[in-house]
Amino acid sequence: MGLLALLCTVFVSCSAVMAREPQCSRFHYEEQLLEKVIRSEIRMETLDTAVEKVRTDLEAELIKLKGNKGNNIISNRMYEFLSGLISVKL
């Protein structure tokens, strides 16, 4: 009788430990991945827009400085700096 009780206890304990966890389908993970890729793409488009705006602003400032070129050393240094920034390819 003691052996039967021991076997029942071991069986119940093992079945409780080995209980199956709910598994998500492959499509669930693919859907999450696709959503993440789309969010990343939207962020990249926003960043591209911001970078283009900064580049446009820099070019406008460079045009203003080009008119003042030769007037003072600060304008010359700023002109060289902005020229270098605009030439950087991202």
MMTF fields as JSON, N, C-alpha, C and O atoms, coordinates in Angstrom:
{
  "mmtfVersion": "1.0.0",
  "mmtfProducer": "UNKNOWN",
  "numBonds": 359,
  "numAtoms": 360,
  "numGroups": 90,
  "numChains": 1,
  "numModels": 1,
  "chainsPerModel": [1],
  "groupsPerChain": [90],
  "chainIdList": ["A"],
  "bondAtomList": [4, 2, 8, 6, 12, 10, 16, 14, 20, 18, 24, 22, 28, 26, 32, 30, 36, 34, 40, 38, 44, 42, 48, 46, 52, 50, 56, 54, 60, 58, 64, 62, 68, 66, 72, 70, 76, 74, 80, 78, 84, 82, 88, 86, 92, 90, 96, 94, 100, 98, 104, 102, 108, 106, 112, 110, 116, 114, 120, 118, 124, 122, 128, 126, 132, 130, 136, 134, 140, 138, 144, 142, 148, 146, 152, 150, 156, 154, 160, 158, 164, 162, 168, 166, 172, 170, 176, 174, 180, 178, 184, 182, 188, 186, 192, 190, 196, 194, 200, 198, 204, 202, 208, 206, 212, 210, 216, 214, 220, 218, 224, 222, 228, 226, 232, 230, 236, 234, 240, 238, 244, 242, 248, 246, 252, 250, 256, 254, 260, 258, 264, 262, 268, 266, 272, 270, 276, 274, 280, 278, 284, 282, 288, 286, 292, 290, 296, 294, 300, 298, 304, 302, 308, 306, 312, 310, 316, 314, 320, 318, 324, 322, 328, 326, 332, 330, 336, 334, 340, 338, 344, 342, 348, 346, 352, 350, 356, 354],
  "bondOrderList": [1, 1, 1, 1, 1, 1, 1, 1, 1, 1, 1, 1, 1, 1, 1, 1, 1, 1, 1, 1, 1, 1, 1, 1, 1, 1, 1, 1, 1, 1, 1, 1, 1, 1, 1, 1, 1, 1, 1, 1, 1, 1, 1, 1, 1, 1, 1, 1, 1, 1, 1, 1, 1, 1, 1, 1, 1, 1, 1, 1, 1, 1, 1, 1, 1, 1, 1, 1, 1, 1, 1, 1, 1, 1, 1, 1, 1, 1, 1, 1, 1, 1, 1, 1, 1, 1, 1, 1, 1],
  "groupList": [{"groupName": "MET", "atomNameList": ["N", "CA", "C", "O"], "elementList": ["N", "C", "C", "O"], "formalChargeList": [0, 0, 0, 0], "bondAtomList": [1, 0, 2, 1, 3, 2], "bondOrderList": [1, 1, 2], "singleLetterCode": "M", "chemCompType": "L-PEPTIDE LINKING"}, {"groupName": "GLY", "atomNameList": ["N", "CA", "C", "O"], "elementList": ["N", "C", "C", "O"], "formalChargeList": [0, 0, 0, 0], "bondAtomList": [1, 0, 2, 1, 3, 2], "bondOrderList": [1, 1, 2], "singleLetterCode": "G", "chemCompType": "PEPTIDE LINKING"}, {"groupName": "LEU", "atomNameList": ["N", "CA", "C", "O"], "elementList": ["N", "C", "C", "O"], "formalChargeList": [0, 0, 0, 0], "bondAtomList": [1, 0, 2, 1, 3, 2], "bondOrderList": [1, 1, 2], "singleLetterCode": "L", "chemCompType": "L-PEPTIDE LINKING"}, {"groupName": "ALA", "atomNameList": ["N", "CA", "C", "O"], "elementList": ["N", "C", "C", "O"], "formalChargeList": [0, 0, 0, 0], "bondAtomList": [1, 0, 2, 1, 3, 2], "bondOrderList": [1, 1, 2], "singleLetterCode": "A", "chemCompType": "L-PEPTIDE LINKING"}, {"groupName": "CYS", "atomNameList": ["N", "CA", "C", "O"], "elementList": ["N", "C", "C", "O"], "formalChargeList": [0, 0, 0, 0], "bondAtomList": [1, 0, 2, 1, 3, 2], "bondOrderList": [1, 1, 2], "singleLetterCode": "C", "chemCompType": "L-PEPTIDE LINKING"}, {"groupName": "THR", "atomNameList": ["N", "CA", "C", "O"], "elementList": ["N", "C", "C", "O"], "formalChargeList": [0, 0, 0, 0], "bondAtomList": [1, 0, 2, 1, 3, 2], "bondOrderList": [1, 1, 2], "singleLetterCode": "T", "chemCompType": "L-PEPTIDE LINKING"}, {"groupName": "VAL", "atomNameList": ["N", "CA", "C", "O"], "elementList": ["N", "C", "C", "O"], "formalChargeList": [0, 0, 0, 0], "bondAtomList": [1, 0, 2, 1, 3, 2], "bondOrderList": [1, 1, 2], "singleLetterCode": "V", "chemCompType": "L-PEPTIDE LINKING"}, {"groupName": "PHE", "atomNameList": ["N", "CA", "C", "O"], "elementList": ["N", "C", "C", "O"], "formalChargeList": [0, 0, 0, 0], "bondAtomList": [1, 0, 2, 1, 3, 2], "bondOrderList": [1, 1, 2], "singleLetterCode": "F", "chemCompType": "L-PEPTIDE LINKING"}, {"groupName": "SER", "atomNameList": ["N", "CA", "C", "O"], "elementList": ["N", "C", "C", "O"], "formalChargeList": [0, 0, 0, 0], "bondAtomList": [1, 0, 2, 1, 3, 2], "bondOrderList": [1, 1, 2], "singleLetterCode": "S", "chemCompType": "L-PEPTIDE LINKING"}, {"groupName": "ARG", "atomNameList": ["N", "CA", "C", "O"], "elementList": ["N", "C", "C", "O"], "formalChargeList": [0, 0, 0, 0], "bondAtomList": [1, 0, 2, 1, 3, 2], "bondOrderList": [1, 1, 2], "singleLetterCode": "R", "chemCompType": "L-PEPTIDE LINKING"}, {"groupName": "GLU", "atomNameList": ["N", "CA", "C", "O"], "elementList": ["N", "C", "C", "O"], "formalChargeList": [0, 0, 0, 0], "bondAtomList": [1, 0, 2, 1, 3, 2], "bondOrderList": [1, 1, 2], "singleLetterCode": "E", "chemCompType": "L-PEPTIDE LINKING"}, {"groupName": "PRO", "atomNameList": ["N", "CA", "C", "O"], "elementList": ["N", "C", "C", "O"], "formalChargeList": [0, 0, 0, 0], "bondAtomList": [1, 0, 2, 1, 3, 2], "bondOrderList": [1, 1, 2], "singleLetterCode": "P", "chemCompType": "L-PEPTIDE LINKING"}, {"groupName": "GLN", "atomNameList": ["N", "CA", "C", "O"], "elementList": ["N", "C", "C", "O"], "formalChargeList": [0, 0, 0, 0], "bondAtomList": [1, 0, 2, 1, 3, 2], "bondOrderList": [1, 1, 2], "singleLetterCode": "Q", "chemCompType": "L-PEPTIDE LINKING"}, {"groupName": "HIS", "atomNameList": ["N", "CA", "C", "O"], "elementList": ["N", "C", "C", "O"], "formalChargeList": [0, 0, 0, 0], "bondAtomList": [1, 0, 2, 1, 3, 2], "bondOrderList": [1, 1, 2], "singleLetterCode": "H", "chemCompType": "L-PEPTIDE LINKING"}, {"groupName": "TYR", "atomNameList": ["N", "CA", "C", "O"], "elementList": ["N", "C", "C", "O"], "formalChargeList": [0, 0, 0, 0], "bondAtomList": [1, 0, 2, 1, 3, 2], "bondOrderList": [1, 1, 2], "singleLetterCode": "Y", "chemCompType": "L-PEPTIDE LINKING"}, {"groupName": "LYS", "atomNameList": ["N", "CA", "C", "O"], "elementList": ["N", "C", "C", "O"], "formalChargeList": [0, 0, 0, 0], "bondAtomList": [1, 0, 2, 1, 3, 2], "bondOrderList": [1, 1, 2], "singleLetterCode": "K", "chemCompType": "L-PEPTIDE LINKING"}, {"groupName": "ILE", "atomNameList": ["N", "CA", "C", "O"], "elementList": ["N", "C", "C", "O"], "formalChargeList": [0, 0, 0, 0], "bondAtomList": [1, 0, 2, 1, 3, 2], "bondOrderList": [1, 1, 2], "singleLetterCode": "I", "chemCompType": "L-PEPTIDE LINKING"}, {"groupName": "ASP", "atomNameList": ["N", "CA", "C", "O"], "elementList": ["N", "C", "C", "O"], "formalChargeList": [0, 0, 0, 0], "bondAtomList": [1, 0, 2, 1, 3, 2], "bondOrderList": [1, 1, 2], "singleLetterCode": "D", "chemCompType": "L-PEPTIDE LINKING"}, {"groupName": "ASN", "atomNameList": ["N", "CA", "C", "O"], "elementList": ["N", "C", "C", "O"], "formalChargeList": [0, 0, 0, 0], "bondAtomList": [1, 0, 2, 1, 3, 2], "bondOrderList": [1, 1, 2], "singleLetterCode": "N", "chemCompType": "L-PEPTIDE LINKING"}],
  "groupTypeList": [0, 1, 2, 2, 3, 2, 2, 4, 5, 6, 7, 6, 8, 4, 8, 3, 6, 0, 3, 9, 10, 11, 12, 4, 8, 9, 7, 13, 14, 10, 10, 12, 2, 2, 10, 15, 6, 16, 9, 8, 10, 16, 9, 0, 10, 5, 2, 17, 5, 3, 6, 10, 15, 6, 9, 5, 17, 2, 10, 3, 10, 2, 16, 15, 2, 15, 1, 18, 15, 1, 18, 18, 16, 16, 8, 18, 9, 0, 14, 10, 7, 2, 8, 1, 2, 16, 8, 6, 15, 2],
  "groupIdList": [1, 2, 3, 4, 5, 6, 7, 8, 9, 10, 11, 12, 13, 14, 15, 16, 17, 18, 19, 20, 21, 22, 23, 24, 25, 26, 27, 28, 29, 30, 31, 32, 33, 34, 35, 36, 37, 38, 39, 40, 41, 42, 43, 44, 45, 46, 47, 48, 49, 50, 51, 52, 53, 54, 55, 56, 57, 58, 59, 60, 61, 62, 63, 64, 65, 66, 67, 68, 69, 70, 71, 72, 73, 74, 75, 76, 77, 78, 79, 80, 81, 82, 83, 84, 85, 86, 87, 88, 89, 90],
  "secStructList": [7, 2, 2, 2, 2, 2, 2, 2, 2, 2, 2, 2, 2, 2, 2, 2, 2, 6, 7, 7, 7, 7, 7, 7, 7, 2, 2, 2, 2, 2, 2, 2, 2, 2, 2, 2, 2, 2, 2, 2, 2, 2, 2, 2, 2, 2, 2, 2, 2, 2, 2, 2, 2, 2, 2, 2, 2, 2, 2, 2, 2, 2, 2, 2, 2, 2, 2, 2, 6, 6, 1, 7, 2, 2, 2, 2, 2, 2, 2, 2, 2, 2, 2, 2, 2, 2, 2, 7, 7, 7],
  "xCoordList": [0.825, 0.0, 0.867, 0.556, 1.961, 2.86, 3.535, 3.763, 3.852, 4.492, 3.527, 3.926, 2.265, 1.254, 1.049, 0.901, 1.04, 0.89, 2.094, 1.949, 3.274, 4.493, 4.475, 4.823, 4.065, 3.985, 2.957, 3.192, 1.834, 0.808, 1.329, 1.069, 2.049, 2.601, 3.628, 3.628, 4.495, 5.502, 4.837, 5.245, 3.809, 3.11, 2.422, 2.504, 1.756, 1.057, 2.065, 1.835, 3.181, 4.214, 4.822, 5.023, 5.112, 5.72, 4.755, 5.155, 3.498, 2.537, 2.327, 2.073, 2.428, 2.281, 3.49, 3.341, 4.678, 5.889, 5.949, 6.42, 5.483, 5.593, 4.359, 4.152, 3.553, 2.36, 2.761, 3.731, 2.023, 2.338, 2.012, 0.98, 2.92, 2.701, 2.015, 2.229, 1.201, 0.566, 1.629, 2.535, 1.504, 2.465, 1.771, 0.625, 2.511, 1.979, 2.316, 3.325, 1.478, 1.732, 2.862, 3.237, 3.391, 4.451, 3.975, 4.748, 2.708, 2.166, 2.157, 2.305, 1.987, 2.007, 3.382, 3.464, 4.435, 5.78, 6.074, 6.7, 5.634, 5.84, 5.083, 5.579, 3.894, 3.113, 3.834, 3.908, 4.362, 5.097, 6.329, 6.622, 7.052, 8.244, 7.888, 8.577, 6.83, 6.397, 6.011, 6.354, 5.308, 4.939, 6.18, 6.24, 7.167, 8.401, 9.154, 9.689, 9.198, 9.868, 9.165, 9.82, 7.853, 7.091, 7.335, 7.51, 7.348, 7.628, 9.03, 9.236, 9.984, 11.361, 11.432, 12.14, 10.708, 10.7, 10.106, 10.607, 9.049, 8.433, 9.411, 9.524, 10.128, 11.126, 12.241, 12.698, 12.68, 13.747, 13.288, 14.058, 12.05, 11.534, 11.492, 11.811, 11.1, 11.075, 12.485, 12.693, 13.449, 14.841, 15.367, 16.06, 15.045, 15.482, 14.935, 15.646, 13.679, 13.072, 13.793, 14.071, 14.095, 14.788, 16.19, 16.629, 16.892, 18.248, 18.208, 19.061, 17.244, 17.119, 16.831, 17.35, 16.003, 15.7, 16.968, 17.231, 17.743, 18.988, 19.948, 20.594, 20.041, 20.924, 20.494, 21.333, 19.195, 18.682, 19.005, 19.423, 18.808, 19.128, 20.616, 20.994, 21.454, 22.897, 23.281, 24.12, 22.659, 22.957, 22.54, 23.244, 21.394, 20.938, 21.92, 22.246, 22.387, 23.362, 24.681, 25.338, 25.057, 26.286, 26.19, 27.164, 25.037, 24.848, 24.973, 25.562, 24.406, 24.535, 25.994, 26.465, 26.697, 28.098, 28.974, 29.977, 28.579, 29.356, 29.372, 30.365, 28.27, 28.21, 29.106, 29.61, 29.311, 30.163, 31.608, 32.449, 31.9, 33.24, 34.284, 34.137, 35.32, 36.376, 36.185, 37.12, 34.987, 34.746, 35.39, 35.906, 35.365, 36.016, 36.435, 35.995, 37.281, 37.834, 36.758, 36.769, 35.836, 34.787, 33.916, 33.575, 33.557, 32.751, 33.499, 32.91, 34.804, 35.591, 35.626, 35.456, 35.847, 35.899, 34.533, 34.452, 33.477, 32.133, 31.805, 31.192, 32.206, 31.991, 32.686, 32.094, 33.933, 34.674, 34.014, 33.902, 33.579, 32.936, 31.64, 31.424, 30.782, 29.51, 29.696, 28.932, 30.709, 31.0, 31.346, 30.912, 32.125, 32.472, 31.27, 31.157, 30.365, 29.175, 28.262, 27.726, 28.081, 27.174, 27.719, 26.949, 29.027, 29.603, 29.558, 29.831, 29.217, 29.155, 27.967, 26.851, 28.205, 27.136, 26.686, 27.511, 25.381, 24.842, 24.379, 23.895],
  "yCoordList": [-1.189, 0.0, 1.249, 2.224, 1.224, 2.359, 2.619, 3.765, 1.522, 1.653, 2.267, 3.081, 1.878, 2.426, 3.92, 4.697, 4.315, 5.729, 6.528, 7.654, 5.949, 6.607, 6.788, 7.854, 5.735, 5.828, 6.867, 7.621, 6.906, 7.909, 9.323, 10.225, 9.521, 10.828, 11.249, 12.399, 10.333, 10.625, 10.943, 11.879, 10.168, 10.393, 11.766, 12.488, 12.112, 13.404, 14.549, 15.568, 14.382, 15.423, 15.626, 16.761, 14.528, 14.63, 15.253, 16.062, 14.879, 15.443, 16.931, 17.676, 17.381, 18.801, 19.58, 20.701, 19.005, 19.672, 19.708, 20.686, 18.667, 18.554, 19.098, 18.78, 19.893, 20.449, 21.304, 22.06, 21.177, 21.912, 23.39, 23.766, 24.201, 25.64, 26.014, 25.363, 27.048, 27.453, 27.921, 28.677, 27.47, 27.846, 28.746, 28.524, 29.768, 30.661, 30.087, 29.404, 30.372, 29.865, 30.645, 31.72, 30.112, 30.759, 32.111, 33.065, 32.175, 33.408, 34.538, 35.705, 34.205, 35.22, 35.906, 37.133, 35.124, 35.686, 36.481, 37.539, 35.989, 36.714, 38.033, 39.035, 38.041, 39.277, 40.302, 41.482, 39.84, 40.745, 41.296, 42.486, 40.45, 40.883, 41.903, 42.911, 41.65, 42.571, 43.925, 44.964, 43.925, 45.187, 45.958, 47.178, 45.248, 45.9, 46.49, 47.594, 45.766, 46.263, 47.506, 48.467, 47.495, 48.654, 49.868, 50.98, 49.66, 50.775, 51.333, 52.546, 50.446, 50.889, 51.673, 52.676, 51.221, 51.91, 53.313, 54.264, 53.438, 54.749, 55.675, 56.85, 55.139, 55.964, 56.403, 57.544, 55.514, 55.861, 56.955, 57.861, 56.878, 57.923, 59.264, 60.298, 59.252, 60.478, 61.045, 62.252, 60.17, 60.613, 61.171, 62.189, 60.515, 61.01, 62.413, 63.279, 62.626, 63.946, 64.985, 66.089, 64.631, 65.564, 65.873, 67.021, 64.866, 65.074, 65.973, 66.847, 65.772, 66.625, 68.071, 69.0, 68.261, 69.626, 70.301, 71.466, 69.567, 70.127, 70.449, 71.497, 69.552, 69.787, 71.035, 71.83, 71.198, 72.378, 73.645, 74.652, 73.586, 74.745, 75.077, 76.247, 74.051, 74.275, 74.909, 75.808, 74.428, 75.002, 76.472, 77.297, 76.796, 78.189, 79.048, 80.164, 78.526, 79.265, 79.426, 80.462, 78.41, 78.475, 79.546, 80.249, 79.665, 80.694, 82.084, 82.989, 82.245, 83.536, 83.831, 84.956, 82.818, 83.02, 83.276, 83.986, 82.69, 82.874, 84.355, 84.857, 85.04, 86.466, 87.273, 88.327, 86.794, 87.486, 87.003, 87.505, 86.049, 85.462, 86.544, 87.389, 86.499, 87.488, 88.647, 89.415, 88.791, 89.891, 89.649, 90.58, 88.41, 88.137, 86.675, 85.838, 86.388, 85.041, 84.048, 82.902, 84.463, 83.56, 83.099, 81.919, 84.007, 83.628, 82.643, 81.688, 82.872, 81.95, 80.554, 79.554, 80.493, 79.191, 78.504, 77.299, 79.259, 78.689, 78.19, 77.135, 78.936, 78.526, 77.199, 76.305, 77.063, 75.817, 74.661, 73.557, 74.917, 73.877, 73.405, 72.202, 74.332, 73.976, 73.3, 72.404, 73.727, 73.07, 71.599, 70.724, 71.342, 69.973, 69.148, 67.977, 69.757, 69.034, 68.684, 67.577, 69.592, 69.353, 68.284, 67.541, 68.2, 67.217, 65.799, 64.851, 65.626, 64.281, 63.535, 64.054, 62.314, 61.48, 60.503, 59.848, 60.408, 59.478, 58.21, 57.304],
  "zCoordList": [0.0, 0.0, 0.0, -0.684, 0.77, 0.837, -0.509, -0.896, -1.219, -2.536, -3.545, -4.378, -3.469, -4.372, -4.118, -5.061, -2.863, -2.512, -2.993, -3.47, -2.869, -3.334, -4.853, -5.36, -5.578, -7.042, -7.475, -8.419, -6.798, -7.128, -6.878, -7.674, -5.797, -5.468, -6.515, -6.953, -6.919, -7.933, -9.266, -9.954, -9.64, -10.901, -10.928, -11.922, -9.846, -9.77, -9.795, -10.446, -9.087, -9.062, -10.446, -10.88, -11.135, -12.477, -13.474, -14.311, -13.386, -14.337, -14.089, -15.036, -12.845, -12.539, -13.048, -13.532, -12.945, -13.395, -14.915, -15.497, -15.548, -17.005, -17.726, -18.897, -17.072, -17.701, -18.894, -18.834, -19.949, -21.177, -21.006, -20.452, -21.498, -21.492, -22.8, -23.823, -22.772, -24.027, -25.021, -24.67, -26.242, -27.28, -28.292, -28.685, -28.697, -29.713, -31.087, -31.263, -32.023, -33.367, -34.024, -33.557, -35.085, -35.851, -36.381, -36.47, -36.727, -37.285, -36.267, -36.633, -34.996, -33.943, -33.907, -33.857, -33.933, -33.904, -35.181, -35.12, -36.31, -37.569, -37.564, -38.077, -36.992, -36.904, -36.021, -36.363, -34.884, -34.003, -34.707, -34.598, -35.425, -36.145, -37.225, -37.378, -37.963, -39.009, -38.417, -38.981, -37.298, -36.645, -36.222, -36.373, -35.694, -35.257, -36.448, -36.355, -37.559, -38.76, -39.28, -39.684, -39.274, -39.762, -38.863, -39.361, -37.531, -36.627, -36.858, -36.829, -37.086, -37.355, -38.66, -38.749, -39.658, -40.949, -40.812, -41.412, -40.029, -39.817, -39.103, -39.45, -38.091, -37.392, -38.33, -38.259, -39.203, -40.147, -41.11, -41.43, -41.568, -42.454, -41.724, -42.31, -40.45, -39.656, -39.504, -39.632, -39.231, -39.106, -40.425, -40.435, -41.531, -42.839, -43.102, -43.613, -42.751, -42.928, -42.079, -42.547, -40.826, -39.936, -40.442, -40.385, -40.935, -41.451, -42.686, -42.839, -43.55, -44.745, -44.355, -44.974, -43.328, -42.875, -42.34, -42.64, -41.551, -41.02, -42.162, -42.157, -43.138, -44.288, -45.064, -45.487, -45.244, -45.947, -45.162, -45.735, -43.842, -42.999, -43.062, -43.117, -43.055, -43.148, -44.484, -44.542, -45.545, -46.861, -46.919, -47.501, -46.315, -46.285, -45.49, -45.896, -44.362, -43.54, -44.301, -44.201, -45.05, -45.84, -46.926, -47.2, -47.529, -48.549, -47.925, -48.517, -46.709, -46.02, -45.687, -45.857, -45.215, -44.854, -46.083, -46.009, -47.201, -48.429, -48.819, -49.347, -48.555, -48.842, -47.913, -48.302, -46.695, -45.722, -45.763, -45.017, -46.615, -46.646, -46.887, -47.77, -46.097, -46.215, -45.255, -45.027, -44.682, -43.75, -42.394, -41.776, -41.931, -40.652, -40.566, -41.355, -39.608, -39.453, -39.023, -39.472, -38.168, -37.69, -38.849, -38.936, -39.73, -40.886, -41.768, -42.276, -41.954, -42.773, -42.151, -42.848, -40.835, -40.146, -40.197, -40.433, -39.979, -40.014, -41.418, -41.576, -42.424, -43.808, -44.087, -44.691, -43.654, -43.866, -43.125, -43.659, -41.892, -41.092, -41.738, -41.883, -42.123, -42.734, -44.088, -44.447, -44.84, -46.109, -45.88, -46.63, -44.843, -44.516, -44.087, -44.45, -43.31, -42.865, -44.025, -44.078, -44.935, -46.042, -46.975, -47.584, -47.092, -48.005, -47.455, -48.191, -46.169, -45.584, -46.152, -46.17, -46.618, -47.162, -46.084, -45.447, -45.884, -44.871, -45.528, -44.85]
}
